[in-house]
Amino acid sequence: NSYPGKKKLILSGFHEAALAAFGVQAHLHPDQKVRVQYTTTSSVMHERLGLK
């Protein structure tokens, strides 16, 4: 796609990294459910980051 004013972004690279991470998780631990957590709201992530 191309149009006037279009910016070249690396956003698709971040998207592909997330897909790869989910794929690795599914491959290594097919029996476990993936829990999506956000650093702004997850108490588990806060504890792991030393914020609690």
C-alpha positions as CSV (number, residue, x, y, z in Angstrom):
1,N,0.0,0.0,0.0
2,S,1.2,3.5,-0.8
3,Y,-0.5,6.9,-0.5
4,P,0.6,10.5,0.0
5,G,1.8,11.1,3.6
6,K,2.2,7.4,4.5
7,K,4.7,6.8,7.2
8,K,7.0,3.8,7.2
9,L,6.5,2.3,10.6
10,I,8.0,-0.8,12.3
11,L,4.7,-1.6,13.9
12,S,4.3,-4.8,11.9
13,G,7.6,-5.9,13.4
14,F,6.1,-5.6,16.9
15,H,3.0,-7.5,15.8
16,E,5.1,-10.3,14.4
17,A,7.2,-10.5,17.6
18,A,4.0,-10.9,19.6
19,L,2.8,-13.7,17.3
20,A,6.1,-15.4,17.6
21,A,6.0,-15.3,21.4
22,F,2.5,-16.8,21.4
23,G,3.7,-19.5,19.0
24,V,6.7,-20.4,21.2
25,Q,4.4,-20.5,24.3
26,A,2.0,-22.9,22.5
27,H,4.8,-25.1,21.3
28,L,6.6,-25.3,24.6
29,H,3.5,-25.7,26.8
30,P,0.6,-26.8,24.6
31,D,-1.5,-27.8,27.7
32,Q,-1.3,-24.3,29.3
33,K,-3.6,-21.4,28.6
34,V,-1.9,-18.1,27.7
35,R,-2.8,-15.3,30.1
36,V,-2.4,-11.9,28.5
37,Q,-1.4,-9.4,31.2
38,Y,-0.8,-5.7,31.1
39,T,1.8,-4.0,33.2
40,T,-0.6,-1.2,34.0
41,T,-3.2,-3.4,35.6
42,S,-1.7,-6.8,36.5
43,S,-0.8,-7.4,40.1
44,V,1.3,-10.4,39.0
45,M,3.3,-8.2,36.7
46,H,3.6,-5.5,39.4
47,E,5.0,-8.0,41.8
48,R,7.5,-9.5,39.2
49,L,8.7,-5.9,38.4
50,G,9.1,-5.1,42.1
51,L,6.4,-2.5,42.1
52,K,4.6,-3.9,45.2
